Amino acid sequence: MTAIQSPTHYTGIYVNDVWQNCYLLSKDLLTSYDLADSESVMHCPLQAEYFLLQIEPAISRHQILLDIYRYAQICAAGQKIPAHDQLLKSVAEVVAAGELRIFKVRDGHDIYD
């Protein structure tokens, strides 16, 4: 996958529905994380790691990525976030504030909202 030019004021999460991968984008740096491999999440760029810790410091980065992926699935299906799910509410808040953008990755290379 080639690097993607992007504004640097937000962190982007690129979600691949087929392979369940997240692509964390920070300052034009695209890094792939396989959600089945928690070790890969340990290599987050600093800005992205800071962002993940801001969502919920007590929860592992891997779990936060899983919840971001779950949030993206819920949105794609046109469903509402469960009222009791505080972590998904936190993800929704940073998305609404423009601090996080979620994109889908189709066919491994096409990026679209």
Residue pairs with C-beta under 8 A, 6 or more apart in sequence:
1 23
1 30
1 32
1 105
1 108
1 109
2 109
3 28
3 29
3 30
4 25
4 28
4 30
4 111
5 28
6 12
6 25
6 28
8 27
8 28
10 98
10 99
10 100
10 101
11 24
11 25
11 26
11 47
11 48
11 51
11 99
11 100
11 101
12 23
12 24
12 25
12 100
12 101
12 102
12 103
13 22
13 23
13 24
13 25
13 65
13 68
13 72
13 100
13 101
13 102
13 103
14 22
14 23
14 24
14 25
14 30
14 102
14 103
14 104
14 105
14 111
15 21
15 22
15 23
15 68
15 69
15 72
15 73
15 102
15 103
15 104
15 105
16 22
16 23
16 104
16 105
16 108
17 73
17 76
17 104
19 34
19 108
20 35
20 36
20 69
21 32
21 33
21 34
21 35
21 105
22 32
22 33
22 35
22 65
22 68
22 69
23 30
23 31
23 32
23 33
23 105
24 30
24 31
24 33
24 44
24 45
24 48
24 65
25 31
25 48
26 45
26 46
26 47
26 48
26 51
27 45
27 47
29 45
31 43
31 44
31 45
31 48
32 40
33 40
33 41
33 44
33 65
34 40
35 62
35 65
35 66
35 69
38 60
38 62
41 60
41 61
41 62
41 65
42 61
44 52
44 61
49 61
51 94
51 99
51 100
52 61
52 64
52 65
53 61
54 94
55 64
55 87
55 90
55 91
55 94
56 64
56 87
56 90
59 87
64 87
67 87
67 88
67 91
68 91
68 100
68 102
70 88
71 81
71 88
71 91
71 92
71 95
71 102
72 102
72 104
74 80
74 81
74 88
75 102
76 104
81 88
81 89
81 92
82 88
91 100
94 100
95 101
95 102
103 111
103 112
103 113
104 111
104 112
104 113
105 111
106 112
